[in-house]
Structure formats: structure tokens, C-alpha cells
Amino acid sequence: MERAAVFDVDGTLVDTNHLHVTAWWEAFRQAGHDVSMHDVHRAVGLGSDDLIGHLLGEERDTGQDDAISAAHKTLYGTYFERLRPFPGAGDLLRRLDSEGWTVVLATSAGGAELAALRRAIDADDVIRATASSDDVDSGKPAPDPVEHALELAGASAEHSFFVGDTVWDMRAGTRAGVLCVGVLCGGIPRGDLEKAGASSVYRDPAHLLASLSKSPLVAEG
């Protein structure tokens, strides 16, 4: 049985969360909704439909959802060629690959957005598979994306881990039965990540890479 190193992408490997916040905030504004950037930031990590529902409530006019989502997609797309990875992102994936981990991405991104993120990470030589939002019925915090990533890797939950930057990531990983590792580079506080299930928390990929030999992942390996 393989062992998988599963990674969220936005806010974990690539510095995109605040770009998403700006794009969502403007998309909501264009649709006539006054949603604070703070609230948008706390919702980043959810799929588009779930994010809109989380912020506008179940009693909203759902007829606006497609237009809001499309506006966000268009606004965020203007950043594709300027996306930057967090320090150490590609090196961390390569190190894990060299130590026998099957590296898999689990992300709500797809299509051109996912392609832009992978270009930014620049580690396609070690990324073995990607579980995107198009592949599952329910996104995070449901376990489906992480479970699908494990299936793609042919790995068991007991011998795998998931790295993410949001409470939605930690909840998804916990429900999938994997060890959850949090990173702070997405802007979510340490306490929130730990409360949601993170067994350990690092500043960013570079910090995790530097701490790898003393991290809980050694025991998983």
C-alpha cells in the first residue's frame, strides 16, 4: 500500500488567498451584496457554491449564484500569470517524493485555474495526481476530496497525511481519517486550525520542510 502526501493548493502551496478575497468581495459588490473581506477570508477554501451559501445564507436569491461565481472567476483569472508559490513549496514536494511519499493535490480549483496553480508550484515532475472539485460530489469540509486523493494514490488513510491552511481543510482531513497538518501562510490563526483537527502547525512550506525530520510525518512514514 502506498503512502500519500496530500496537499491543498490555494493558501497552502501558492499565495492566493487574499487574491481570492479581493475577487470574491468585488463579485459580491457587483451583485449588490455588502460582504466584509474578513468574512470572505474565513470562507475561502470552500467550493464556490458552498462559499456563496455560507456568506449569503440559505434564504438568498440563488438565481444570482452563477453570476457571482462567474464574476469571481473572471476577476481572479486576471492574476493567473502573476501567481507565486510560497517559499519552499516545490522543494517540499520534491523532498517528500524522494522519501517515498506519493504527492497528490486536493483542491477546489480546476481547468485553467488549476493549470495556473501548477505552473506556479513548478513541481509537476513529482505531483502524481490531482483530485479537483470536478471529481467529487461534495467539496471540503466533506472528506470527499481527500478520500479521492487517497484513491488516486492507492494509499491508506492510516499511512497518509493532508496539509492545508483552512479549517475546512482540517475538517475534511479529519473526516477522511488522515493526519492533518496546518500551515499559517493562508492567514488562519493557529488556534482555529488546531481546533479543527490540525495535529501540528507550521508557518509555511519552507518551515515544514526545515522541520520535516522532527515532524509527526516521520512517524507516519
Salt bridges, closest charged atoms under 4 A:
ASP8 OD1 - LYS140 NZ 2.84
ASP10 OD1 - HIS20 NE2 3.30
GLU26 OE2 - ARG29 NH2 2.71
ASP65 OD2 - ARG60 NH2 2.70
GLU81 OE2 - ARG119 NH2 3.17
ASP97 OD1 - ARG128 NH2 2.71
GLU99 OE2 - ARG95 NE 2.53
GLU113 OE2 - HIS20 NE2 3.67
ASP124 OD1 - ARG118 NE 2.82
ASP125 OD1 - ARG94 NH2 3.27
GLU151 OE1 - HIS148 ND1 3.52
ASP169 OD1 - LYS140 NZ 3.02
ASP192 OD2 - ARG42 NH2 2.25
